Amino acid sequence: MLEFDNAILNYLNQYVGVSPRFDAAVVFLSWISLLKMTPLILILWSFWFIRDGNRVNRRKDVVLVFLGSCIAMAIARAIVILTLSSAAFIQSGPDAAYS
């Protein structure tokens, strides 16, 4: 998987520094949290307010999807915290994961 990630990063990084305006736009857009969450919120909102005969079951599904994703994020964060201790990172150095 590391080779695949490196291939993607190398492809995208070839465009870094080519256009200062594009670089500034990417940095600006990366700091706007509203822009990142708006599509997800609009999708959930549209599923919540669709008018048809199956409203109760669909709303139950939306809530379950939201709770499931929150649980998945908590599990992923716990795995990261438990597996990547700062002491191991300091002892082995930042490039040890790529060797």
C-alpha atoms as an extended CHARMM CRD file, in Angstrom:
* protein
*
        99  EXT
         1         1  MET       CA              0.0000000000        0.0000000000        0.0000000000  PROA      1               0.0000000000
         2         2  LEU       CA              2.9150000000        2.3410000000        0.6540000000  PROA      2               0.0000000000
         3         3  GLU       CA              4.0200000000        2.1980000000       -2.9920000000  PROA      3               0.0000000000
         4         4  PHE       CA              0.5070000000        3.1130000000       -4.1190000000  PROA      4               0.0000000000
         5         5  ASP       CA              0.3780000000        6.0620000000       -1.7090000000  PROA      5               0.0000000000
         6         6  ASN       CA              3.8150000000        7.2350000000       -2.8340000000  PROA      6               0.0000000000
         7         7  ALA       CA              2.7610000000        7.0520000000       -6.4820000000  PROA      7               0.0000000000
         8         8  ILE       CA             -0.2720000000        9.2210000000       -5.8200000000  PROA      8               0.0000000000
         9         9  LEU       CA              1.7080000000       11.7350000000       -3.7640000000  PROA      9               0.0000000000
        10        10  ASN       CA              4.4830000000       11.9430000000       -6.3450000000  PROA      10              0.0000000000
        11        11  TYR       CA              1.9540000000       12.5350000000       -9.1150000000  PROA      11              0.0000000000
        12        12  LEU       CA              0.1840000000       15.2990000000       -7.1850000000  PROA      12              0.0000000000
        13        13  ASN       CA              3.4140000000       16.8960000000       -5.9540000000  PROA      13              0.0000000000
        14        14  GLN       CA              4.7010000000       17.4770000000       -9.4750000000  PROA      14              0.0000000000
        15        15  TYR       CA              2.2530000000       20.3910000000       -9.6690000000  PROA      15              0.0000000000
        16        16  VAL       CA              3.4020000000       22.0480000000       -6.4340000000  PROA      16              0.0000000000
        17        17  GLY       CA              5.1350000000       25.3430000000       -7.0870000000  PROA      17              0.0000000000
        18        18  VAL       CA              4.1520000000       25.5560000000      -10.7580000000  PROA      18              0.0000000000
        19        19  SER       CA              1.5470000000       28.2640000000      -10.1710000000  PROA      19              0.0000000000
        20        20  PRO       CA              1.7420000000       30.4250000000       -7.0450000000  PROA      20              0.0000000000
        21        21  ARG       CA             -1.9390000000       31.3790000000       -7.4270000000  PROA      21              0.0000000000
        22        22  PHE       CA             -2.9920000000       27.7420000000       -7.5630000000  PROA      22              0.0000000000
        23        23  ASP       CA             -0.8440000000       26.9510000000       -4.5130000000  PROA      23              0.0000000000
        24        24  ALA       CA             -2.4040000000       29.8600000000       -2.6120000000  PROA      24              0.0000000000
        25        25  ALA       CA             -5.8950000000       28.7210000000       -3.6180000000  PROA      25              0.0000000000
        26        26  VAL       CA             -5.2320000000       25.1580000000       -2.4290000000  PROA      26              0.0000000000
        27        27  VAL       CA             -3.9120000000       26.4070000000        0.9220000000  PROA      27              0.0000000000
        28        28  PHE       CA             -6.8920000000       28.7390000000        1.2820000000  PROA      28              0.0000000000
        29        29  LEU       CA             -9.4050000000       25.9860000000        0.4790000000  PROA      29              0.0000000000
        30        30  SER       CA             -7.7330000000       23.5450000000        2.8670000000  PROA      30              0.0000000000
        31        31  TRP       CA             -8.3740000000       25.9010000000        5.7910000000  PROA      31              0.0000000000
        32        32  ILE       CA            -12.1070000000       26.3610000000        5.1190000000  PROA      32              0.0000000000
        33        33  SER       CA            -13.9060000000       23.7410000000        7.1990000000  PROA      33              0.0000000000
        34        34  LEU       CA            -17.3080000000       24.8470000000        5.9500000000  PROA      34              0.0000000000
        35        35  LEU       CA            -16.3370000000       23.9770000000        2.3870000000  PROA      35              0.0000000000
        36        36  LYS       CA            -15.2350000000       20.4900000000        3.4150000000  PROA      36              0.0000000000
        37        37  MET       CA            -18.3730000000       19.6090000000        5.3960000000  PROA      37              0.0000000000
        38        38  THR       CA            -21.0540000000       21.2960000000        3.2650000000  PROA      38              0.0000000000
        39        39  PRO       CA            -21.5310000000       18.4570000000        0.7310000000  PROA      39              0.0000000000
        40        40  LEU       CA            -21.9360000000       15.8550000000        3.4970000000  PROA      40              0.0000000000
        41        41  ILE       CA            -24.3730000000       18.0450000000        5.4280000000  PROA      41              0.0000000000
        42        42  LEU       CA            -26.4200000000       18.7140000000        2.2750000000  PROA      42              0.0000000000
        43        43  ILE       CA            -26.6460000000       14.9970000000        1.4880000000  PROA      43              0.0000000000
        44        44  LEU       CA            -27.7310000000       14.1070000000        5.0320000000  PROA      44              0.0000000000
        45        45  TRP       CA            -30.1730000000       17.0170000000        5.0620000000  PROA      45              0.0000000000
        46        46  SER       CA            -31.7170000000       15.9680000000        1.7580000000  PROA      46              0.0000000000
        47        47  PHE       CA            -32.2050000000       12.3870000000        2.9890000000  PROA      47              0.0000000000
        48        48  TRP       CA            -33.7570000000       13.7130000000        6.2020000000  PROA      48              0.0000000000
        49        49  PHE       CA            -36.3110000000       16.0110000000        4.5160000000  PROA      49              0.0000000000
        50        50  ILE       CA            -37.3750000000       13.9430000000        1.4710000000  PROA      50              0.0000000000
        51        51  ARG       CA            -41.1570000000       13.7040000000        1.4580000000  PROA      51              0.0000000000
        52        52  ASP       CA            -42.4490000000       10.2320000000        0.7660000000  PROA      52              0.0000000000
        53        53  GLY       CA            -44.2150000000        7.4340000000        2.6230000000  PROA      53              0.0000000000
        54        54  ASN       CA            -41.0700000000        5.9080000000        4.1050000000  PROA      54              0.0000000000
        55        55  ARG       CA            -39.9310000000        8.9250000000        6.1490000000  PROA      55              0.0000000000
        56        56  VAL       CA            -39.6180000000        7.2070000000        9.5510000000  PROA      56              0.0000000000
        57        57  ASN       CA            -37.4520000000        4.3250000000        8.3210000000  PROA      57              0.0000000000
        58        58  ARG       CA            -35.2610000000        6.6370000000        6.2560000000  PROA      58              0.0000000000
        59        59  ARG       CA            -34.6990000000        8.9910000000        9.2110000000  PROA      59              0.0000000000
        60        60  LYS       CA            -33.8340000000        5.9890000000       11.3640000000  PROA      60              0.0000000000
        61        61  ASP       CA            -31.2850000000        4.9260000000        8.7280000000  PROA      61              0.0000000000
        62        62  VAL       CA            -29.7800000000        8.4370000000        8.5880000000  PROA      62              0.0000000000
        63        63  VAL       CA            -29.3360000000        8.4780000000       12.3640000000  PROA      63              0.0000000000
        64        64  LEU       CA            -27.8130000000        4.9820000000       12.3260000000  PROA      64              0.0000000000
        65        65  VAL       CA            -25.3760000000        5.9470000000        9.5610000000  PROA      65              0.0000000000
        66        66  PHE       CA            -24.3600000000        9.0490000000       11.5090000000  PROA      66              0.0000000000
        67        67  LEU       CA            -23.8680000000        7.1150000000       14.7520000000  PROA      67              0.0000000000
        68        68  GLY       CA            -22.0050000000        4.3340000000       12.9560000000  PROA      68              0.0000000000
        69        69  SER       CA            -19.6200000000        6.8000000000       11.3570000000  PROA      69              0.0000000000
        70        70  CYS       CA            -19.0080000000        8.4730000000       14.7350000000  PROA      70              0.0000000000
        71        71  ILE       CA            -18.2140000000        5.0820000000       16.2740000000  PROA      71              0.0000000000
        72        72  ALA       CA            -15.9140000000        4.2230000000       13.3510000000  PROA      72              0.0000000000
        73        73  MET       CA            -14.0500000000        7.5280000000       13.7620000000  PROA      73              0.0000000000
        74        74  ALA       CA            -13.6430000000        6.9040000000       17.4860000000  PROA      74              0.0000000000
        75        75  ILE       CA            -12.2810000000        3.3950000000       16.8530000000  PROA      75              0.0000000000
        76        76  ALA       CA             -9.8830000000        4.7000000000       14.1930000000  PROA      76              0.0000000000
        77        77  ARG       CA             -8.6320000000        7.4200000000       16.5360000000  PROA      77              0.0000000000
        78        78  ALA       CA             -8.1530000000        4.9000000000       19.3470000000  PROA      78              0.0000000000
        79        79  ILE       CA             -6.1460000000        2.6270000000       17.0480000000  PROA      79              0.0000000000
        80        80  VAL       CA             -3.9160000000        5.5240000000       16.0330000000  PROA      80              0.0000000000
        81        81  ILE       CA             -3.3890000000        6.6100000000       19.6310000000  PROA      81              0.0000000000
        82        82  LEU       CA             -2.6540000000        3.0730000000       20.8240000000  PROA      82              0.0000000000
        83        83  THR       CA             -0.3000000000        2.1260000000       17.9810000000  PROA      83              0.0000000000
        84        84  LEU       CA              1.6420000000        5.3350000000       17.5110000000  PROA      84              0.0000000000
        85        85  SER       CA              3.1640000000        6.3290000000       20.7940000000  PROA      85              0.0000000000
        86        86  SER       CA              5.2580000000        9.4710000000       20.8230000000  PROA      86              0.0000000000
        87        87  ALA       CA              8.1730000000        7.7010000000       22.5350000000  PROA      87              0.0000000000
        88        88  ALA       CA              8.4940000000        5.1780000000       19.7040000000  PROA      88              0.0000000000
        89        89  PHE       CA              8.2750000000        7.9790000000       17.1590000000  PROA      89              0.0000000000
        90        90  ILE       CA             11.0090000000       10.0160000000       18.8700000000  PROA      90              0.0000000000
        91        91  GLN       CA             13.3360000000        7.0130000000       19.2850000000  PROA      91              0.0000000000
        92        92  SER       CA             13.0440000000        5.7410000000       15.7360000000  PROA      92              0.0000000000
        93        93  GLY       CA             12.7960000000        9.0890000000       13.9310000000  PROA      93              0.0000000000
        94        94  PRO       CA             10.1720000000       10.4300000000       11.5540000000  PROA      94              0.0000000000
        95        95  ASP       CA             11.4270000000        8.4910000000        8.4920000000  PROA      95              0.0000000000
        96        96  ALA       CA             11.4280000000        5.0630000000       10.1550000000  PROA      96              0.0000000000
        97        97  ALA       CA              7.9510000000        4.2320000000        8.8230000000  PROA      97              0.0000000000
        98        98  TYR       CA              9.2160000000        4.5040000000        5.2250000000  PROA      98              0.0000000000
        99        99  SER       CA             12.2150000000        2.2350000000        5.5710000000  PROA      99              0.0000000000
